[in-house]
């Protein structure tokens, strides 16, 4: 308990005192509010990470698309049809691709457990190698390395619409019962989603591309929208660091909403002359030129 007091009360207090009362001007004057907010953000996130590591239960808002993943794989197993996983068309320099591969590990684990066939057509060679290792590790963790096949992850082409045509062909020939679109998508998203919809598959999509989300929402059964897509990897991994950071960020967002409402209300009252203090002056940031 004493360690927590030192970490979450004394250390932040010492940093703030050092910032405001240090005799030499080594900090930029006028950014005090920003500095305080950054300090609070860091320690709130750290608090929830420590809470998760200690084994305390952290409530996370249920996301329908994540719960539906097991249902989709189970349906494919019952119907004797394969599961198709499309990780997008970008390389590993995109966070969407990395998040998609994390979710792939979870889906591959379920296909290993249910003994369902998994197909992962990829567009980028380096993503293919990473996806292979992800699937292999997932099958090994489930104790079914014998079910893993190297050809379950296969390269199609690096051309955008040729890749879309190739994946559409796989859908029409093999009629997968469950299709996952998890990664970075562009104009090919609607072509893929409409084809999957036409064969009656359960489709679960996730992407950070705001321009493609409307197409997935329209054509898919479930969609991880924006931030949900990035949070899904934390939900599925169960990592205390990731779960704690998401919980901490949620509290920070609530604080930001309250702060915005407070500033707006005070600014409105100041504009009409009910109060004389201009609260917006606290948030003016000096920039080094």
ChimeraX attribute file (.defattr): number of C-alpha atoms within 10 A of each C-alpha:
attribute: neighborCount
match mode: 1-to-1
recipient: residues
	/A:1	6
	/A:2	6
	/A:3	9
	/A:4	11
	/A:5	10
	/A:6	12
	/A:7	15
	/A:8	15
	/A:9	12
	/A:10	13
	/A:11	13
	/A:12	17
	/A:13	14
	/A:14	10
	/A:15	12
	/A:16	16
	/A:17	11
	/A:18	11
	/A:19	17
	/A:20	12
	/A:21	9
	/A:22	11
	/A:23	8
	/A:24	7
	/A:25	10
	/A:26	8
	/A:27	11
	/A:28	11
	/A:29	11
	/A:30	15
	/A:31	15
	/A:32	18
	/A:33	12
	/A:34	14
	/A:35	13
	/A:36	14
	/A:37	12
	/A:38	11
	/A:39	14
	/A:40	15
	/A:41	18
	/A:42	15
	/A:43	17
	/A:44	19
	/A:45	22
	/A:46	18
	/A:47	19
	/A:48	24
	/A:49	22
	/A:50	16
	/A:51	17
	/A:52	21
	/A:53	15
	/A:54	10
	/A:55	9
	/A:56	11
	/A:57	9
	/A:58	14
	/A:59	8
	/A:60	12
	/A:61	8
	/A:62	9
	/A:63	15
	/A:64	11
	/A:65	21
	/A:66	20
	/A:67	11
	/A:68	16
	/A:69	22
	/A:70	16
	/A:71	14
	/A:72	20
	/A:73	29
	/A:74	21
	/A:75	19
	/A:76	24
	/A:77	19
	/A:78	11
	/A:79	12
	/A:80	14
	/A:81	18
	/A:82	23
	/A:83	28
	/A:84	28
	/A:85	28
	/A:86	23
	/A:87	31
	/A:88	28
	/A:89	21
	/A:90	21
	/A:91	20
	/A:92	14
	/A:93	8
	/A:94	11
	/A:95	16
	/A:96	25
	/A:97	23
	/A:98	23
	/A:99	24
	/A:100	27
	/A:101	25
	/A:102	20
	/A:103	29
	/A:104	23
	/A:105	23
	/A:106	20
	/A:107	23
	/A:108	29
	/A:109	23
	/A:110	20
	/A:111	26
	/A:112	25
	/A:113	17
	/A:114	15
	/A:115	18
	/A:116	22
	/A:117	21
	/A:118	25
	/A:119	19
	/A:120	23
	/A:121	24
	/A:122	26
	/A:123	23
	/A:124	19
	/A:125	15
	/A:126	13
	/A:127	22
	/A:128	20
	/A:129	14
	/A:130	15
	/A:131	26
	/A:132	21
	/A:133	15
	/A:134	20
	/A:135	28
	/A:136	22
	/A:137	17
	/A:138	24
	/A:139	24
	/A:140	16
	/A:141	12
	/A:142	14
	/A:143	13
	/A:144	15
	/A:145	15
	/A:146	10
	/A:147	15
	/A:148	21
	/A:149	14
	/A:150	10
	/A:151	12
	/A:152	16
	/A:153	21
	/A:154	17
	/A:155	18
	/A:156	19
	/A:157	17
	/A:158	14
	/A:159	12
	/A:160	16
	/A:161	13
	/A:162	14
	/A:163	21
	/A:164	22
	/A:165	16
	/A:166	14
	/A:167	23
	/A:168	17
	/A:169	13
	/A:170	15
	/A:171	21
	/A:172	13
	/A:173	9
	/A:174	13
	/A:175	19
	/A:176	25
	/A:177	25
	/A:178	25
	/A:179	28
	/A:180	28
	/A:181	24
	/A:182	27
	/A:183	26
	/A:184	24
	/A:185	25
	/A:186	16
	/A:187	13
	/A:188	17
	/A:189	20
	/A:190	20
	/A:191	16
	/A:192	22
	/A:193	24
	/A:194	16
	/A:195	17
	/A:196	26
	/A:197	15
	/A:198	12
	/A:199	14
	/A:200	12
	/A:201	24
	/A:202	23
	/A:203	25
	/A:204	25
	/A:205	27
	/A:206	32
	/A:207	30
	/A:208	22
	/A:209	15
	/A:210	12
	/A:211	11
	/A:212	18
	/A:213	21
	/A:214	15
	/A:215	18
	/A:216	24
	/A:217	17
	/A:218	13
	/A:219	22
	/A:220	22
	/A:221	15
	/A:222	22
	/A:223	27
	/A:224	24
	/A:225	19
	/A:226	15
	/A:227	11
	/A:228	18
	/A:229	23
	/A:230	22
	/A:231	17
	/A:232	19
	/A:233	23
	/A:234	21
	/A:235	20
	/A:236	15
	/A:237	14
	/A:238	12
	/A:239	15
	/A:240	21
	/A:241	17
	/A:242	18
	/A:243	26
	/A:244	25
	/A:245	22
	/A:246	20
	/A:247	21
	/A:248	20
	/A:249	17
	/A:250	14
	/A:251	15
	/A:252	18
	/A:253	13
	/A:254	11
	/A:255	13
	/A:256	13
	/A:257	12
	/A:258	12
	/A:259	12
	/A:260	12
	/A:261	12
	/A:262	13
	/A:263	17
	/A:264	14
	/A:265	13
	/A:266	19
	/A:267	19
	/A:268	14
	/A:269	15
	/A:270	15
	/A:271	13
	/A:272	10
	/A:273	10
	/A:274	11
	/A:275	13
	/A:276	12
	/A:277	13
	/A:278	14
	/A:279	16
	/A:280	11
	/A:281	9
	/A:282	13
	/A:283	13
	/A:284	13
	/A:285	14
	/A:286	11
	/A:287	9
	/A:288	5
	/A:289	3
